[in-house]
Amino acid sequence: MQTPSRSKALAKSRAEQQARFLPLMLGSLLLVLALLVASAANAMTNDEKKALDKISKDFNTTKTMNGEFIQTAPNGDTLQGYFFIERPGKIRFYYSKPSYTDIISDGKTLSIEDRKLKTQDIYPLSKTPLRVLLSDNLNLSTDSRVKQAVVADDIISVVVEQESLFGDGILTLIFDRETSLLRQWTIIDANNNETTVTVFNVESGRPIKQSLFKIKYDVGPGSRN
């Protein structure tokens, strides 16, 4: 049986771990969403070009997506939640407990909120990697940031180097070859920390409540613009 002091220590340790890994997790999330616009411009074969062109075409015909995600941190801890996307410009990533993170874009502004601490960071969407993903049109065949693309029977793997608002990283994206849907991504940062996100129960083309993309600018004294 744990003593009250030990329980408090464990709770404090978990909170510190979440605070330490949140920037990495968030960085990986924004990097991946932005890098849906990357292409295999470096020595791309005909099969690779055709596969990535199909991803572009299929993605551009889909204006809304929603589903669930599981995120694995470098220490093995996992977080999960729900995501909603409506192009152009709108996104929502809602993390379930023990995380209290909420990421929202209303088309012009990106908000990163801690629902428990009632703090909020605000960024212009135009200055984040999300601006490209959330645009009306994506083109996966002209960007030089992709370093490798591999086409297998059932998946397409794309390796990308990218600078972002939240730091640099090397990213591996896994797409379903038949449906062109993004299934999983892994990012390795400059310190060789690896974070993996897997999405599932993905639906596309369904109407999404606009209230999900509404940013509240009065969440607490920690807010900033």
Phi, psi and omega in degrees: 000130183280141175282159179304322181293321178292322178297319178294322180295317179295319179296320179295320179297317180296319180297320179294321179296317180297318180296325182286322186269345182301313179302321179294315181297314180295319178301317180295321180298311181292324177300312184296314180299320178293324188279004169296345179268000183283158180226168178267067183286339183273106176052047182281132177280169179298319179297319180294318180296316179297319181295316181286330173295323178293320177301316179300310183298314181295318181295322183291339177275352181250114182266340180229144176215147173206157181174201181239160177219153172236131183241125181251122182278167180303332180272004179095348177294147181238146172232155179216170181175201185232148177229152179218134179228133171224112179270142005272143162092348190244139180205153175214124171241115183248113181273133177279163178302145016276357176277152178236024183281142176222123180245124185224137167236131180260009180113335179232330188232143175251127179244134174241111189241141169257109186293332181280311181280347181058047174244161186206135172247134184242132178226144170296131180303327183295344181254014178241158178299338182297339184301328183281314178303321186270009177285171181292328188224132177248144177229114185262022185232012183231358185266134184270003183284342179284130181259338181199143173223131181234127179255116176253184183297321186240348181224163173235126181249132182232126179253127188226142168253136186206138169271147178211173178302332186253016177116168181270162178188167173249127190239138171243119180256137179243118178250148169284123186293323184287315185264346183068013180277142174286125184254325185200152172215152177228135177237137174244121183273185184296338179264012179067023173277136185245127178236133182238136177236129177241131178252148183206171185051041183280132175239149180226151176083003181269144177298143180239136179299130182292339179296337179293338183257012181273125180268131174264120185267008184236041185284342179160177183293346180278356182294150177208155178244000000 
